[in-house]
Amino acid sequence: MLSLYKVKTYCEAIFMYNHQLDTFLTVADLGSFGKAAEALYISAPAVIQQVNILENRCGFKLFTRSNQGVKLTPAGKSLYEDAKTIIKLSEDSLNKAKRLADTSETTVRIATSLLFKCRLLPDIWAAISEEYPELKIEILPMADHQSRSDSFSELGTKYDLWEGIYCTKGWKGICQFLELKQTPICCAVAKNHRLAKADRLSLPDLNGEYIVMPLEGLSYELDSLRKEIKESYPTVQFVDSSYYGVDTFTLCEVNPYVLITQEVYKDIHPNLVTIPLDTPYTMPYGLIYENEQTPATKKFIAAAKKISRNSVKV
């Protein structure tokens, strides 16, 4: 997430670059530094300086200069054709950055999807809005995934936070986490699976099964569970999943697999049955948010911490 200082500096840099392109276009249209100076209400030396700076940044000459005026070089002609588009893109970037700076004081952007539903946030928000009535929330759609690269590519740029399971090992350092509860580990199977009618499962019930789990290195809890199963039940075969999404659940609908999942995901796929697993391992569930929070996000998280001291249920 860009700090407000960085946003301001970025905006200023774009504005300066736009100003040089404006000067370049005016000189090209009028064919003279002097005429461009009159049109822009600045001195001719200032116009020449801006063009020189732009040429230095580009690394090539934009004009051939003579006593009769200036003429675009081939490279200058190419830049001239694209300059208006460049200016428009720069202005759009500037406006976007300004909106970010403005909304960061009052708006919290919350990502949500089928997997990362806002299960606890509605109640939390109801309490927070009483303490901070100036805060607003913006709910934005997010793709269903849990891979490190995909999940966090837009955290701090497009989203400020989301609600879900936290991977204690793989996500350490790349985000902050506020735990709201611990959710038990379960197994999800297709309705025609041999285990589907069980009320509860124990590890011996998994003997001989194909078990779908996240890759090792994401979660201390799941790595410990995997190790225990490997050591005690050698007939179990593991199917590693590089991410968890809706299609991961579908994989276990069309194959006789057992998906290691959590209780909070029991409503993800209608054709799967979620069964509690007798194991001491649980997974932390709560709010995943950026390392460098906006002012609005800081207020939101501070208030959520107060609320989380009470018992929260999904």
LINURBEL-V346865 format. One line per field, one symbol per residue. psi: psi as a letter, one per 40 degrees, with the letter a starting at -180 (. if undefined). burial: b if it has 9 or more other ideal C-beta (glycine too) atoms within 8 Angstrom, else e. A space follows every 10 residues. Layout:
psi->???
burial->???
//
This chain:
psi->hhiddddddd dddddddddd ddddddddde fhddddddde fiiddddddd ddddddddei hdihiideai hhiddddddd dedddddddd dddddddddd dddedehhhh iiaddgigdd dddddddddd dgeeiiihhi iiihifiddd dedeheddid iihaihhddd ehdeiihhhd ihhihihhii deidedeidi iiddeeheih hhiiiiedhd dddddddddd ddgeehhhhh heihaddddd dedeifihhh aideeeedhe eihhhihgie hihhhahhii dgiidddddd dddddddedi hhi.
burial->beeeeebbeb beebbebbbb bbbbbbbbeb bbbebbbeeb eeebebbbeb bebbbeebee ebbeeeeeeb ebbebbbebb eebeebbeeb bebbeebbeb bebbeebbbb bbbebbebeb beebbebbbe ebeebebeeb ebebbbeeeb bbebbbeebb bbbebbbbbe beeebbbbbb bebbbbbbbb eebebbeeee bebeebeebb bbbbeeebbe bbbbbbebbb eebeebebbe bebebbebbb bbbeeebbbb bbbbbbebbe ebbbbbbeee bbbbbbbbbb eebbebbbbb bebbbebbee ebeb
//
